[in-house]
Amino acid sequence: MSRIEAAFTKANQENRACIIIYYPVGYPDYENSVVALKAIAKVADIVEVGIPFSDPLADGPTIQQASQQALSLGINTQKALEAVKEIRDECKTPLVAMTYYNLFYRYGLEKFVSDANKAGLDGVIIPDLPPEEADSWLNIAKNKLETVFLAAPTSVDNRLKQICRISQGFIYAVSVTGVTGERTNLPANLADFIKKIKSITDKKVAVGFGISTPDQVSELANISHGIIIGSAIIKQMKNAVSFDEGLNNLIKLILRFKKKGSHS
Amino acid sequence: MQSYESLPDNKGHFEEFGGKFVPETLMAALEELEQAYKQSKGDKSFKEELDYLLADFAGRPTPLYFAKRLSDKYGAKIYLKREDLVHTGAHKLNNCLGQALLAKKMKKKRIIAETGAGQHGVATATVAALFGMQCQIYMGEEDIARQQPNVERMKLLGAKVIAVTSGSKTLKDAMNEAIRDWVTNVTTTHYLIGSVAGPHPYPMMVRDFQVVIGLETKQQIVEKENKMPTHIIACVGGGSNAIGIFYPFLNSSTGTARRARTKLFGIEAAGLGLDSGKHGAPLARGNKGILHGSLSYVIEDDFGQITEAHSISAGLDYPGVGPEHSYFKEKGLVTYDSVTDAEALNGFETLSKTEGIIPALESSHAVAYLEKLKMAKDDLVIVNLSGRGDKDLDIVKKAGLK
């Protein structure tokens, strides 16, 4: 069993949804982001390590701004892998990188897989790499990194089947047609969408995009194996007067998510 | 080697270039668009409606004008393909009419677009008004400041212009925002991409809608000169006017040998100089990479972060290029070269003063290349004058031209 699967199993044994937290390397700066990521890894079930990209097409303003700040301070793929290694040295929490395909392409697919593997990364989420374009990547990444594919509300049935077949670790169910960032209301048909994915595959399903409140987590815990939160976490850091306050607030929020994520 | 004519393949690849590198949410919309496009391609009534609009609304065919004084200056026969005379002032409308008809067919009531110089924004706002569709144009804050007249035109046409303040605040970021809007409103909205860039099927579809430029040119030059041109020059940002005029003149290696080979020149923006790091020339100085949904040449740093382009011309101020141009470069089917801001300004002035035609700064890059091209007396050169320059008067004045 991979570390990612084990995290889902453990959460399930504790009778709650698997809480997956996104946080970008380099925000508010490299050193502090590593401190934050280490702290998040101690409480979250899985950590999505964001590698900032100049043109994050699938991201809303919160992640865009955090990425821009990180990039202006000189964050790059190599630094991100150093951060992964620093976190891995301290914990066994599954670490999944989330970024855009050009960064892997430029780094060299084989070199990235090899370096990421050495650093202790478990998997990747690449929002602009649909199954059609993924062959080269999958051939190189197989047995070394798990590749999580995204399923969207607009995905037609045969695409959903293909995504469920090739996705590793879990299926990333995109809750809304849109970019990342908090929403007050989640779509009414979200439960049906997740049910549909579950009817296709036995793999774990985690829902993400737009989820920000403990109440939303509580509602989703009963329909989804996992819940992914990003922008709402970054907001805690952004709105705080100091790094320590931001970190304190975001850890408290994750703990509330975990508590609210109990199966009812 | 496959012939260029059979590309892209059914996955939208021009060999290694092109493809569909977009969020999953958009995949269904791209599929729908491709199907709609394929159906309409064989549909007689679609073609008739488009031809009618191209003729009576856009004003096609555009003249192929013999530029006598320019010819005297450079010592070869020079013609201008007058896309600046297309309604709204640039070649962009050719593609917008085609895509608006497709949007109507797909029952999309809202159109969005990105724009750099504002020419594509104006053309999109125009077709939205023509078809009674809602229209929202994304434009970088910096471009809004330097292309004010076009912003006013878009507003008059009923479009909402959204200032994009992220990143470099130019065309690249406008395209990011347009894609984000599309991801959010994909079921109601058609994204009218203005160049041969973006994910499949856009590079193929926009090319096909712009090929009218080259087809007319071919017929016109034969009528006027009874032979094929020796050289064709066009500017390349994303590359839609260039591919439009080049395409019917491409010679694959399997082409008949007796056909005289027309040399094709795509001119990128060298900005402040290729070595200055401030340019818009990914084919000259970029790497292979993925931007805005396709694999092509891009300007990026050592880690694949896309870097800011620079050009005096907002339409060429883009760090990427259409994937088929990257393919043409690899295959040697087109020669790509570049022209600096200063050289483009010279081209702008030269054409204005020798022919009484004020070219867009984008097109001025193609005009300026006449200074660099080695021509013989018998050569027959065509410059694609992709747009008119009224929008650029402020920039040109600030740059010191009188």
Interface residues (C-beta under 8 A of the other chain):
Chain A: F53 S54 D55 P56 L57 A58 G60 Q64 Q68 L71 N76 T77 Q78 Y100 Y101 N102 L103 F104 Y105 R106 Y107 P127 D128 L129 P130 E132 E133 F149 L150 A151 A152 P153 T154 S155 V156 R159 I163 V174 T177 G178 V179
Chain B: K11 G19 K20 F21 V22 P23 E24 T25 L26 M27 A28 A29 E31 S166 G167 K172 N176 I179 R180 V183 T184 N185 V186 T187 N287 K288 G289 I290 L291 H292 G293 L295 V298 E300 D301 D302 F303 G304 Q305 I306 T307
